[in-house]
Amino acid sequence: MSLIPNSWRWQQLKLAITCFLCLIPILFFFLFNFYLTLTIIILWSIFIIKNAYFLPINLSILYARFFFEYLLEKPELLSQLRPLGLDLFNTQLNDYSVAYNEYENKKMQTQLHYLQSFKNKKMSVNERESYKVMEYFININAKRENSNEFSYHDYLINQMMGAQSEIISIITKFHRILKLNDAEAYLIRVRRISDAFDQFIEQQIERRHRNIQTPRFVLQRVITELEAFREQLKNEPNRSPLVIAFIDKLNDKICSKEKQNDLIDRLLQILKINVSPAYDRLLNTLYEDLSNAKTEHGVWKLPNGDKYYQLCLEYHTTTTMTAENIHELGKKHVERIQNEMRNILKEKQIETWHDFRTSIINFEHNIDQKYENIEENRAKIMDDYTKIIENIDNEMYKYFSSACRPAEKCVVERVPHFKEATTPLAYYFPAALDGKTPGTFFINLRNIDEINKFKMNTLAYHEAVPGHHFQISIAQSLKHLPFFRRMVPFTAYMEGWALYTEQLAAEEGFHQSWYSYLGYLDYQLMRSCRLVVDTGIHWKRWSREQTIDYMMENTCMNKEEIITEVERYFVFPGQACSYMIGCQTILSLREKAQLALGDKFDLKKFHDGIKNNNSYNLLN
């Protein structure tokens, strides 16, 4: 079964809508004379065709066209967002083909040309701001991931959130089954995994031709993940996440028990005939890549890697800071935070050493802040995170107006088993636009020993409340902004806000013990180290081992956590720099507002100003 090119969906829908709208004036035929009807048809058709296929009459129509085109070409994103509660194209997966990459590159240039046609036209302040956001977003992508030079410099297949595992997550978590047709669509979608994997193979081969080599450890991690999934498909298919999720979604309201069993049997056949062989094919390709992968390297080793890395920094920080400046900034923050942590330990009369890590490990041994490593405690950890989120959520009325506090609660879930080995300790996944799937804080429970009680508050504040959950939920509800501005993911704003809320919680006394406050500083330290090691890997050409050693010397993270973090930096160049730079920018804006307003400064209004504008303009 071949995939329908995603660009066709937009073209087909655009043609259908155009035809439908052009037919509307025919109704006038029954109300008015022939000549008037003909005139209306011609004028109306010109209007519709111009806005659908050529330069629209205004920016609002252009923004809507860009956004709907983007959504309709991303069926997996449609399943996550469910605009208007609709399950559109739910038999489809994204198009990962090389041909689609080339189409996207050309489309980005065309969109930039259309947008800049409005550059010198009169706009209101808000319209000009939206124009700047869209222009920046298209321009930076046209230079980076959608350029002919760099469109294959990312690692589509990777151990963090690679396409090979995200497809499974989208289908199992976000494919909604409310009726029999949805169940049939699920089966079709699972069958299409085979086509998608063939496109991954095509992408890997294209990277070989361009001399873009995936780091050896990335391939090893992905191969381990895929082998485990394949073995489960072959030996215990009933335990596959694809089967378990499907069974959970079915019920007697959708179809009879007999029909449910038939659907499950068909799914098992699809896994055997279509999906399992696809895993074999992809693994064979990755085995070949692994045999030729000799090094663990940053993007400096890729063609024009230094230029690419500077673009990554610009994309993720929305600044023009150089790698060298970011590296030095990171070292200053590391020294500052370590000194503050040492001073706290001295105040509490806990013995310290010149070696920072030894001092912190000694502190951890002096307090009981670990869970016993038993299965029951996994549920307790999730309950404790839920309580932390509920407690701070109840106090947020003091710092945020009602308009900037989402009504929807954040839920806590465990990272799926098949993703645990290579996934960070925690992450946030936004709610669907129809509200049927809530915003979710995922916690990785692969190893209970990784969970430190004194760090839990800060992690929950960052990922959930008032961090990403507040941020993204409010952004989705900003009706005064064009829809694209509610959705554009500028990393420095997103991660900078989440890091800022960590500091806000610390300033406002939400850490009820000194060691919980020390946990907050430990996370601040880790984000500062990221500035050093991200630039170290990709600019100063540090090795994986050198990077791990730096983190071991300068943080109190355990080695397993550090390895996961460091391997993340290799596959997402520049992303780790966004946290501290974004946070420092928000703090700078707050300080300027306090100096300008004095006693009239209102923290709620400051937060409203940040949240109500959303994204890019924060840093520009």
N, C-alpha and C positions, 0 to 999 in steps of 0.2 A: 504494500500500500504506500503510495507516494504522498508526501505532504502537500497541501495546497499552499503555494507561496503566499505568505502573509500580506504582501503588498497588494495581491489580487483582491483580498477581502475588502480593503478600503476602496479600491477602484470599482469593484462590483457594487458595493453599497452606495457609493457616491453616484454611480450611474442610475441605480434604482431610485434613490431619493430625487435625483434630478428629473427623471422621467415622471415620477409621481407628482412633483411640484409643478412641472410644466403642464400637466393635465388638469390641474385645478381650475385654470381659467375657462376650460371648456364648459364648466358649470354656468358661466355667464351666457353661454349660447341660449340657454333655456330662459334667461331673464332679459337679455338685450338682443339687439340685432346682430347680424353676421359680421359686419365690418368692425363694429366695436369689439366684438369677441376676438376677431382675428388680430386686431391691434393689441389688445390686452395679452393674448397668447404670445405674440412676438416680443413685446417688451418684458413680460414676466420671464420668458425663456432666456432672454439675453441676461437679465438680472441673475437668475439662478446659475446659468452656465459660467458667467464671469466669476461669481463668488466660489463656485465649486472647483473650477479648473484653472482659473487665471488669478490675477491680483484682485483680492476682494475690495469692496468699497470702503471698509474701515478695519481697524486693528482688531476689534472684538471678534469679527467674523474670522479673521486670519488666525487669531489665537485658538478659537474653537475648532477651526479646521486642523491646525497643527495637533491639537490635543486629541481629537477624535481619531485622526490618522494614526497617531502614536498608539493609542489604546487598542484600536482594531487590529494592529499588527502585533500585539502582545497578548494572545489569548490567556496566557498564564497569569498576567497581571489583571486581566478582566475577571478571572476567577477569584483573585484576592480582593479586588475592590468592589465587584458587583455593583456598578453604577445603576441607580434606579432599581436595585434589587433584581436585576436581570442576569440570567446565566447565558451570556452571549458566547458563541463559538466554543461551547464547552466540550466539543469533541476534538478540539485542536490543541496542539502545543506550539510554542514559539518556533519560528523558522531560524535554525542555526546554520544554514548553508553558507558557503562562501559567496554564492551569487547574491544572497540577501545582504551580506556584509557590504558588497560593492554597491548594491541598490541604496542602502542606508547612507553610505558615504556621499553619493550623488544627491540624494534627497536633502541631506543636511546643507549642502551648498546652495541648493535651490531655495530652501526655506530661508536661509540667511539673505539671499538676494531679494526675495519677496518682502521680508521684514524691513530691510534697509531702504526699501522704496518709500517707506513712511517716515524715515528719519527726520526730514526737514519740515514735516507737516506740523501744524499747530496742535498741541496736546495740552490737557490739563496736567497739574502736578502729578496726580495719581496715574494718569495714562502714561506720562513720561517715565515714571518709576517702573511701571510694568514693562514698558518698552525696553528699558535698560536691563531688566532682569532677563527677559527673553533673549535679547541680543547677546548678553554675556553667556547665557547658558548654551545657545546654539554655537556661538563663536568658539568657546573653549572646547566643546565636543567636536566641532569641525576640525580643530587643530590637533586633537588628541585621539580619542577612541574612534572617531568617524573620519579620520584622515587616511588617505592611501598609504601614508608613511608609517602610521602607528596603529592601525586598526587590529593588528594581530599581536601587539606587544603585551596584551593581558594574557592571563592563563585561564582560558575558558574552563578547562578541567583542572580543578584544584581541590585541596583538602579542606578548605574552609567552607565556602558556600559555592562550590563548583556546580556547574549546570547538571552534572551527572547525578548529584544528590538532591538538588533543588527541585528537579522535575518530580521526584518521588514525594517530596514534601508538599508540593503544590497539589498533586493529585490526592494524596491521603488526607490533607488537612482542609483544603479549600474547595475541592470539587463537591458541590452540594447535590444531594439526592433527595428530591421531594416527590418525584413521580417516576414512573417506569422509564420514560424517555431519558431521564437523567442517569439512571442506572445503565441503560444501553450506551449512553454517551461516555460513561466511565470506562466501559469495556473498550470502546473505540480508542479512547485516549490512552489507555494502557497499551493497546496494540501499537499505537504510534510511538511509544518509547523506542521501539526497534528502529524506526525511521530517524528519530532524533539522534540515537547513538551512531547511526551511519553518518549523520552530519557532523557529529563530534570527531569521528575518524577523519572525515574530509578536512575539518579545521586543523587537526593535528598535522596532517600531511602538508597542508598549506604553510603551516609554521615551519616545518622542516625545510621547505623550499626557500623560505625567507631567512633561514639561519636563526630562527628563534627557538631556543632550546629551553625547555622547562627544567628548573632545578631538580637535581636527582632526588632529594628527600620528598619533594612534592609528588613526584611520580610514585615513589615507594608508598607514601601514605594513601594515595588514591587507589593504587593497585590493591593494597590490603583491604580497603573499604569495599571495593568492587568484588574482590574474591569472596569475602564473607557474605555479601549479598547474593552472589551467584550460587554459592554452596547452599544457602538457605532455599533459593528458588528450586534447586535440583533435588535436595534431600528432604526439606521440610517446607514445602510451598505454603501450607496452611498457616505457617507462622510468619509469612512475609507481611510487612506493613501494608502492602497493596491489598492483600486479602483481608487482613484484620480490619482495616479501615472500611473496606467495602461491606463486610458483614455488619459492622457497627452502624453503617448508614442505612441499611435496609430495615424495613419493618413491615408489619401486616397491612398498614395503610397504603403502602406503595404497591404491593402485590402479594399473592398468596405464598404460603410456605413452599409449596411445590415450585412455583416460579422463582422464588429466592434461591432454592437449591440448584435450579437449572442455571441461573445467572452465575452462581459461585462456581459451578462446574465449568462453565464457559470461560470464566476468568482464569481458572487453573490451567485450562488448555492453552489460553493465550500466553500465559507465563511460560509454559513449556515449549510451545511452538515458536513464539515470536520474541519474547523478552529474554529468556535465558540464552539463546544463541547470540542475541545482540550484545550481551555482557561478554560472551566469549570473543566476539569480534573486536570489541573495544579494548578488552584486556590484551589481546594479541598485538594490537597497535601500540599500546602503552609499554608492553614488554620490549618491543623494538626500540621505542624512544628511550627506555631505561638503559638498554645496552649501549646507547650512544651518549648518555648523559654522564659526564665525568665530574661535574663540579656543582657546588652550591653557590650560586652567585646572585647578586642584585641585578637590577635592570641596566646597570652600566655596561654589562657585557652584550646586551642586545644591540642591533644596528642603531646608531645615533642615540644610544642609551642615555647619555647625559642630557641631551635636549629633551628626550621623553620624560625623564625624571623631573626636570624643571616644570614641564607642563603638568605633571601629576601634582606637584606641590601647588602650582597656581590653581588647579582645579579643586583640590581638597581644602586649601586655606583661603581661597579667593583673595590672595594677596600676591605681590611680586617679590616676597622675601626670597633670598637666595638660600640654597642648601647650607652654605657655610654659616650664614647668620642664624638660621634655625638651630644648627648644631651647637653654636656657642650659647644661644639663649637657653637651650635645654640644659647645658652643663651648669649654668648659673642657677636655674631653678632647682636642679638636683642638689647642689651644695646648700642652698637656702633651706630646703625642706628637711634634708638630713640633719642639719644643725638644730632645727626646731624640734625634731623628734628626739635627738640626743638630750636636749635641754629638759624635755618632759620626763624622760627616763631618770635623769639626775634629780629632778624635783621629787620624784616618787621613790628615790633612794634605791633604784635598781642599778646594779653595777653595769658600767659601760666600758667599752674598749675603743681603741683607736679604729679598729676594724668595724665599720658600720653594721655589716650583716651579723657579726657575732653578737653585737649589742642587742639587736632586734630579736635574734633567736633566743637569747637569754631572757628577754622580756616574755616571749611566748611561753617559755618553759615555766615562768613564774605565775602564769594565770591559766585557769581552766577554761579555754575557749574553743574546744573541739567537741564534735559529736562522736559518740561511740560508733564504731564502724559496723553497724548492724542494719539489716534491711528496713526495720520499722522506722529508723530515723530518717529515711528518705522522705516519707510522708510528713514527718515532724518538721523537717527543714522547709518543705513547701508551706506548711501551716504557719511556721514562724515568719517566713517572708510575707505571707498574706497579712499577718497581724501588723508587721512593720509598715506595710503599705497603707493599711486601714488607719493606723494611728496617725501617721503624718497627713494623710488625706483629710482627716477630721479637723486639722488645724490650718489648712491652706486658705481658708476664708480670710485669715489675717494678712495674707501676702498677695492674694490674687482676687480680683473682682469676680463676680459670679460669671461674667462673660468669658473669663479665662480659666474657668474650672470646669472640666468636662463632666457631664452628668454620668457618662458611662464609666463603670468601674474597670480597673485593670485586673485581669486574672493571672494566676501563676500556674504554669505547666512545666512538666519535665521535658527536656530535650529528648527527641526520639532516640531510641537505642542505636539505630543504625548510623546516627550522626555524632554520637557521644565522643568517640575517640579523637576526632579532629576539630571539634567545635569548642569555642571559648567557654568560659565559666557561665556566662549569661548573655542574653540579648533580648531585644524587644521586637515584637511583630505587630504592626498596626491593625486596627479594626477594619473590617469591610465597611464600605460606604453606606450599605443598607443597615448596619448595626447588628446584623445577625451573627457575625463572628466578632467577639470582643477583642480589644487590644490585649496582647498577651506577653507577659514577662516569662521567658524561658530560662530555666536554671539547669545546668549540667550536673547530673548526680552520678557521673561515672565512678567517682571516687570520693567518698564522704570525707576523707582526710584533707581534701582540698578546701573544704568549707570551714572558714574561720568565723566564729560568731562575732568577733569584734569588727569585722569588715562588712557584715551583712547589711547594716543600715545604709551605708554609703552606696553599696551596689544597688539596693532597691530604690534609693532616691534617684540615682542616675538613670536606670533603665525604666523605671515606672513613674512614681510620683515624688516630686513634681518635674521629673526629667522628661524622657521621651514620650511617655503616655500623655502628659499634659500637652506637650509641644505638638505632637502629630494630631491628636484628637482635636485640639483647638484649630490647628491649621486647616483641617478638613471642613471646619464649620464656618470659615471666614467668607461669608456670602458677598461682601463688598469687594473682594478681590477676584480677578479672572481665575477660572478653575485651575489653570496651569500653575499659578503662583501658590495655590494651596498644596500642590503636589511636588513641586521641583525640589529635589533633594540636595541642597548645598551642604556639604559635610561639615564645614567649619561652623555654620550656624547650628546644625543639628547637634553635633557632638559638643560644641562650645556651650550651648544652652544646658545640656545635660551635666556638664562639668561645673558650670556656674551654679546649678541648683544644689550640687554637692556642697559647695562653699556656702550657699545661702542657708542650707540646713545646719551647717556647722556654726555659722554666725548667730543663728536664731536659737541655738541651744537644744537641738534635737538629739544630740549625742548625750545620753544620760550617764555615761561613765567616761573616765579619762581614756580608757583603752579603746572605747568605741571612737573617740576623737582621734586617737592614734591610728586607728584603721582608716579614717578619712584621710589623714596625712599620707598614709601608705599608698592609697590610690592616687593622691596628688603626685606623689613621688614617681609612681609607675608611669603616669601620663607625661611627666617631665623627662623621664628616661626614654620615652618613645621619640621625643624630638632628637635625642642623641643617636639612638640606634637606627631609626629609619634613615636618617641622613648618613649614618655610618655605613649601613649596608649598601645603599644605592648611590652614594656620592663618594664616600671615602673607601669604598670597596672592602668593607669588613667581611670576614667569612662568617658562616653560621656559628662556628665554635667561638670566635672572638666576640660575637654579639651575645651569645649565651653567657659567656664569662663576665661581660660587663654587667648584665642584668643580675647575675648571681652576686656580684660584688656590691651592687648599689641598691638592691631591693631586698625585701624579706619574702618574696614569692618562692614557693618550692620549685624544684627543677622541672617537674612535669608541667606546671603552669607556665614557666618561662619558655620552655621549648614550644608549647602551643602558641604563645604570644609571638615569639621570634619568627616562627614559621608563617604566622599571619602577616608579619611585616614584609616578608619576601614576596608574597603574592598580591598585596595591596599597596604598592609603593605610594608614599605620600599621605595615605589615609590616617596613619597614626599621628601625624603632625597637626591634624585639624583640631584635636581636643583642646590642648593648652592654648593654642593661638586664638581659637574662637572664644574661649573662656576669658582670656586676658582682654580681648576686644570688648566684650560685654561689660566687664568690670571697669574698663576705661570709660565707656559710655556712661555708666552709672556714676562714676566719680565726677565726670564733667557736668552731669545733670545736678548732682548734689552741690557742686561749687556754684553753679549758675543760679540755682533756686533757693539755696540756703534752707531756712525753716519751712519753706513752701514745698520742699521735695517730698513726694508721695511715692513710696515704694510700689504700691499697687498700680499707680498710674504709669510708673516706669515699666513695670512688667507688662501692662496692657499695651504700651507703645511698642515693646519688643514683639509681643505675640501677635498683635493685630496687623503688623506689616509683613511678618513671616519672611524668612529666608534671606536672599541675597543682599538686600539693601542694608542689612545689619552691619556688614563688613565693608560696605562701600558708600 
